[in-house]
Amino acid sequence: MSAAFPLTRHAALARWHEFLPATPSYAARRNHVEVEHPHVSRLSPALRTRVILEDEIITDTLARHSLPSVEKWLQEVCWRRYWKGWLEMRPQVWRQYRQALRTERQNLSAEQKARLNAIEQGEGGIAVMNHFARELAATGYLHNHARMWFASYWIHVERLPWQLGADFFFRHLLDADPASNTLSWRWVAGLQTRGKTYLVRRSNLERYMAAHLLQDSPGLELLEDDRVSPALLSAPAETSPQPPADFPTQAPRLTTHFGLWLHPDDLCPEVGPLAQLSPSAIAAVTSAPAYAHFQLSRGRIQHFHTALADALTRSGEYFACPTTLEEAPTTAEGLFEWAQREQLRDIVAYAPFVGPIADALPQIRRRLAEIHCHLHLIRRPSDVEVHTLAKSGFFPFWEKARAQVSK
Ligand SMILES: Cc1cc2nc3c(=O)[nH]c(=O)nc-3n(C[C@H](O)[C@H](O)[C@H](O)COP(=O)(O)OP(=O)(O)OC[C@H]3O[C@@H](n4cnc5c(N)ncnc54)[C@H](O)[C@@H]3O)c2cc1C
């Protein structure tokens, strides 16, 4: 039996090979929530850090099954890319979310603060939601349906600011992803597809949740179908999508020795355009102050460390060069120290996506410029192809993405 939430490439590939034969029955089973989540892949922590790649999942799936028999599965795999592309073209939505989070936190009344803390600790008024809050804190994972129910309960029943709920998820989820998380919360709130909210309903819970998990479950009456009504929220006016940042899809030809930077937005340098490189040193950076700033849970930090250690070991063997894990106050500082020590004039990395790592890029570039070191950021060709398709809703996106994956 493979790991519950595989964090290394080896474990992720094992889980994937175990799950691949079941992908044709995914559509029928995926919405059912059971203990240990047997009907879904549980690959999101590995996919989010790119310990395993969507491209690999898509290729393997279509090598084994016909597209119509696994279309729902491939659609879900591509939802992550859709959200990523959508946010790459609207980076201001991430910035607005982070700003609103600070304001909403400051504006909470004492009563709201107490209620929010109780809900996060699994001590709110609805037992099944308490179960989800505790499961999230204990495992760093929730089934997709549970995420939808919980987010809807937070926003439309408790009427708490969606940004604080998104932050609760972001602090704990092993797969916490600036695009999938922020935009899914906006979607439940009715801000992503304007006017379309997702409402949690008792009948839906009873249909899809394993019966024994709902037995003796006080508070369900608060979720009766005709009881939950949408909270009407306002959001900044939408702007049209901008072309995503333009990154080369091929690694630069460097003649002097250079370094390879690994970060948790892409931990698979041995597959793709960076695989041909010959770096003289490889580094990843961890930063306790950054973890504290985002108030990341212990489980989430451990996940990062496991995934980074795995990527360093793999890439050290693949590229046959020394690796280092820098602990520093900031990523910029860690890269600066490493580049200075190794006398690097160039560093190559996959371009981070909109989110905390990309937010640090201006500071990283400034610090590296002090020692005349240049940062080269590369994007995978399939990301470039797919991201620009996320101009509007998912289904127009999928029409085009479907044609690409079946090429
Ligand atoms: C409120 C809310 C918050 C969410 N926050 C995150 C998050 O921070 N990070 C994250 O990766 N996903 C997030 N999701 C999406 C989804 O819930 C998870 O990707 C999925 O549950 C991961 O479990 P799995 O790997 O077992 O999924 P499976 O059902 O096995 O799906 C396989 C893969 O497809 C992708 N996928 C499936 N469903 C979705 C979806 N709805 N949106 C985007 N990608 C999807 C994921 O990469 C997933 O690993 C969120 C959804 C909601 C409703």
The ligand as an SDF file (V2000), in Angstrom:
LIG
                    3D

 53 58  0  0  0  0  0  0  0  0999 V2000
  -12.2900   25.7130   -0.9120 C   0  0  0  0  0  0  0  0  0  0  0  0
  -11.3010   24.8840   -1.7030 C   0  0  0  0  0  0  0  0  0  0  0  0
   -9.9300   25.0670   -1.5020 C   0  0  0  0  0  0  0  0  0  0  0  0
   -9.0250   24.3280   -2.2430 C   0  0  0  0  0  0  0  0  0  0  0  0
   -7.6660   24.5370   -2.0290 N   0  0  0  0  0  0  0  0  0  0  0  0
   -6.7700   23.8450   -2.7690 C   0  0  0  0  0  0  0  0  0  0  0  0
   -5.3740   24.0430   -2.5910 C   0  0  0  0  0  0  0  0  0  0  0  0
   -4.9300   24.8740   -1.8040 O   0  0  0  0  0  0  0  0  0  0  0  0
   -4.5160   23.2900   -3.3180 N   0  0  0  0  0  0  0  0  0  0  0  0
   -4.9680   22.3680   -4.2220 C   0  0  0  0  0  0  0  0  0  0  0  0
   -4.1420   21.6940   -4.8410 O   0  0  0  0  0  0  0  0  0  0  0  0
   -6.2790   22.1780   -4.4340 N   0  0  0  0  0  0  0  0  0  0  0  0
   -7.1880   22.8850   -3.7400 C   0  0  0  0  0  0  0  0  0  0  0  0
   -8.5250   22.6690   -3.9490 N   0  0  0  0  0  0  0  0  0  0  0  0
   -8.9440   21.7870   -5.0540 C   0  0  0  0  0  0  0  0  0  0  0  0
   -9.1730   20.3200   -4.6830 C   0  0  0  0  0  0  0  0  0  0  0  0
   -9.9810   20.2310   -3.5550 O   0  0  0  0  0  0  0  0  0  0  0  0
   -7.8780   19.5490   -4.4550 C   0  0  0  0  0  0  0  0  0  0  0  0
   -6.9640   19.7500   -5.5140 O   0  0  0  0  0  0  0  0  0  0  0  0
   -8.1450   18.0430   -4.3510 C   0  0  0  0  0  0  0  0  0  0  0  0
   -9.0970   17.7920   -3.3500 O   0  0  0  0  0  0  0  0  0  0  0  0
   -6.8570   17.3320   -4.0670 C   0  0  0  0  0  0  0  0  0  0  0  0
   -7.0640   16.0020   -3.6910 O   0  0  0  0  0  0  0  0  0  0  0  0
   -6.6480   14.8050   -4.6390 P   0  0  0  0  0  0  0  0  0  0  0  0
   -5.2470   14.9520   -5.0940 O   0  0  0  0  0  0  0  0  0  0  0  0
   -6.9930   13.5470   -3.9030 O   0  0  0  0  0  0  0  0  0  0  0  0
   -7.6310   15.0500   -5.8660 O   0  0  0  0  0  0  0  0  0  0  0  0
   -8.0990   14.1120   -7.0700 P   0  0  0  0  0  0  0  0  0  0  0  0
   -9.5620   14.1080   -7.0470 O   0  0  0  0  0  0  0  0  0  0  0  0
   -7.4080   12.8070   -7.0470 O   0  0  0  0  0  0  0  0  0  0  0  0
   -7.6320   14.9540   -8.3060 O   0  0  0  0  0  0  0  0  0  0  0  0
   -6.3760   14.7730   -8.9430 C   0  0  0  0  0  0  0  0  0  0  0  0
   -5.6970   16.1030   -9.0960 C   0  0  0  0  0  0  0  0  0  0  0  0
   -6.4740   16.9890   -9.8900 O   0  0  0  0  0  0  0  0  0  0  0  0
   -6.3620   18.3230   -9.3860 C   0  0  0  0  0  0  0  0  0  0  0  0
   -7.6800   18.7510   -8.9110 N   0  0  0  0  0  0  0  0  0  0  0  0
   -8.7290   17.9630   -8.5900 C   0  0  0  0  0  0  0  0  0  0  0  0
   -9.7940   18.7180   -8.2450 N   0  0  0  0  0  0  0  0  0  0  0  0
   -9.3870   19.9980   -8.3520 C   0  0  0  0  0  0  0  0  0  0  0  0
  -10.0290   21.2640   -8.1490 C   0  0  0  0  0  0  0  0  0  0  0  0
  -11.3270   21.3490   -7.7830 N   0  0  0  0  0  0  0  0  0  0  0  0
   -9.3120   22.4030   -8.3280 N   0  0  0  0  0  0  0  0  0  0  0  0
   -8.0210   22.3300   -8.7190 C   0  0  0  0  0  0  0  0  0  0  0  0
   -7.3730   21.1670   -8.9560 N   0  0  0  0  0  0  0  0  0  0  0  0
   -8.0450   20.0270   -8.7680 C   0  0  0  0  0  0  0  0  0  0  0  0
   -5.3750   18.2730   -8.2530 C   0  0  0  0  0  0  0  0  0  0  0  0
   -4.0900   18.5320   -8.7510 O   0  0  0  0  0  0  0  0  0  0  0  0
   -5.5000   16.8350   -7.7900 C   0  0  0  0  0  0  0  0  0  0  0  0
   -4.3600   16.3780   -7.1320 O   0  0  0  0  0  0  0  0  0  0  0  0
   -9.4820   23.3940   -3.2130 C   0  0  0  0  0  0  0  0  0  0  0  0
  -10.8510   23.2270   -3.4010 C   0  0  0  0  0  0  0  0  0  0  0  0
  -11.7500   23.9540   -2.6550 C   0  0  0  0  0  0  0  0  0  0  0  0
  -13.2300   23.7490   -2.8860 C   0  0  0  0  0  0  0  0  0  0  0  0
  1  2  1  0
  2  3  1  0
  2 52  2  0
  3  4  2  0
  4  5  1  0
  4 50  1  0
  5  6  2  0
  6  7  1  0
  6 13  1  0
  7  8  2  0
  7  9  1  0
  9 10  1  0
 10 11  2  0
 10 12  1  0
 12 13  2  0
 13 14  1  0
 14 15  1  0
 14 50  1  0
 15 16  1  0
 16 17  1  0
 16 18  1  0
 18 19  1  0
 18 20  1  0
 20 21  1  0
 20 22  1  0
 22 23  1  0
 23 24  1  0
 24 25  2  0
 24 26  1  0
 24 27  1  0
 27 28  1  0
 28 29  2  0
 28 30  1  0
 28 31  1  0
 31 32  1  0
 32 33  1  0
 33 34  1  0
 33 48  1  0
 34 35  1  0
 35 36  1  0
 35 46  1  0
 36 37  1  0
 36 45  1  0
 37 38  2  0
 38 39  1  0
 39 40  1  0
 39 45  2  0
 40 41  1  0
 40 42  2  0
 42 43  1  0
 43 44  2  0
 44 45  1  0
 46 47  1  0
 46 48  1  0
 48 49  1  0
 50 51  2  0
 51 52  1  0
 52 53  1  0
M  END
$$$$
